[in-house]
């Protein structure tokens, strides 16, 4: 985890201001490289283990790099993450991003040139805009650019940028190779092998000491795999009294015999942190706020107990887990479109939420389901292997790959969103309806230029969002994860890259 920022052009204190605004992303050290033309910086979070401190920046004198992310290229294991990026750039020039096995947003200075890049899934965030003098500014979070730029945009996943190059999409298939398969049994075997490998390489530096365990399928499988590698791994769960997932999380930790830290919270705790959670995640989308509350409280709970944890994000997108969406499909083509869309919007929905709430509490999470090889192989698997039978059970190939590793009721449980499992969703709807009516929502949605909100609850969150992110540019950065909902913005307000 790190916070990166920079200015291409004359810097009048902007770099320091942006870095200060996102200091929580890396409170351990601040590093800068400034040559008068290009100025970049990094806030570093040191997560411990056997990895190198200062792993998110590197320089050879002529060139420099700042990085938010991790690099897992096998032939570069003895280098720091940032040094690996710099060496790939030296070898491959602007094609370097296609060679990276990992999650990353990075900035490279080469003389008076600035090169920006972001991983193809958008696991790590990056935003850019121009200041009043026309200088290009970038940062890990949009809030770093408040009052600096009024044309803030999200840097598109899977692209490399320089002024000479422009925005260029790179081939994400070059970094890793995954096997082909002839039948379902082979696919099931490979899924387990790749996920075990992904978990192991994220734990190789001994920085991971815990699992964020909801009790759902994905985090439970991560807990099992991590326990196979590190027997003294610990699990962390947050829940309300009404939460449906806590008993399942307790069943998992009892089965594995691992230490289980549990935080119980109530409506009072939610009200305390709700404005902070909305501000940090930079979203007001209903389901994302639900998850943000539980994620934020989990982060506060973990802080001081673990600097680096594993989570189960990515399984729903790549293995067909969002049954509330895909069951609305009326034919196979529509189903495929929904699944593709859920993958494509993950970068500014579920993954944005995860990143921001980790950052807000200054700890790092690593995501085996979002390993480059796992994602690449998942895209090869036919939908009928992911969504199975008349009941349209999602993540079928994953469930079967790990059958027997955990109790059957854990492996074959039904999907619940994090907020439903923790009990948050039910409380929040009641809170919103106390202060906002359907007439208020109708009036808001009738005003031209306002974002189209889905519920009174979403209007409730939007009002909190605007208290700290008031400029309309921030509305345009908010993503929508549900492909069956109407368009969020009119066409004129949705800028293209």
Secondary structure, DSSP 4 states (H G I P E B T S, - for coil): -EEEEEEES--SSHHHHHHHHTGGG-TTEEEEEE-SSEEEEEEE----TTSPTTTTEEE-SSEEEEEEEEE--GGGTTS-HHHHHHHHHHHHGGGGGGG--EEEEEEEEETTEEEEEE-TT--S--EEEE-TT--EEEESSGGGGTTT-SS-EEPPTTEEEETTTEEEE--TTSS------SSHHHHHHHHHHHHHHHHHHHHTTS---EEE--SSHHHHHHHHHHHHH-TT-EEEEEE-TT-SSHHHHHHHHHHHT--EEEEE--HHHHHHHHHHHHHHHT---HHHHHHHHHHHHHHHHHTTT-SEEE--TTHHHHHT--HHHHTT-SSHHHHHHHHHHHHHTGGGTHHHHHHHHHHHTT-EEE-GGG-HHHHHHHTTS-HHHHSBTTTTBTTHHHHHHTBTTB-HHHHTPPP--HHHHHTHHHHHHHHHHHH--HHHHHHHHTSTTS----SHHHHHHHHHHHHH--SHHHHTT-----TTSPPSS-GGGS---
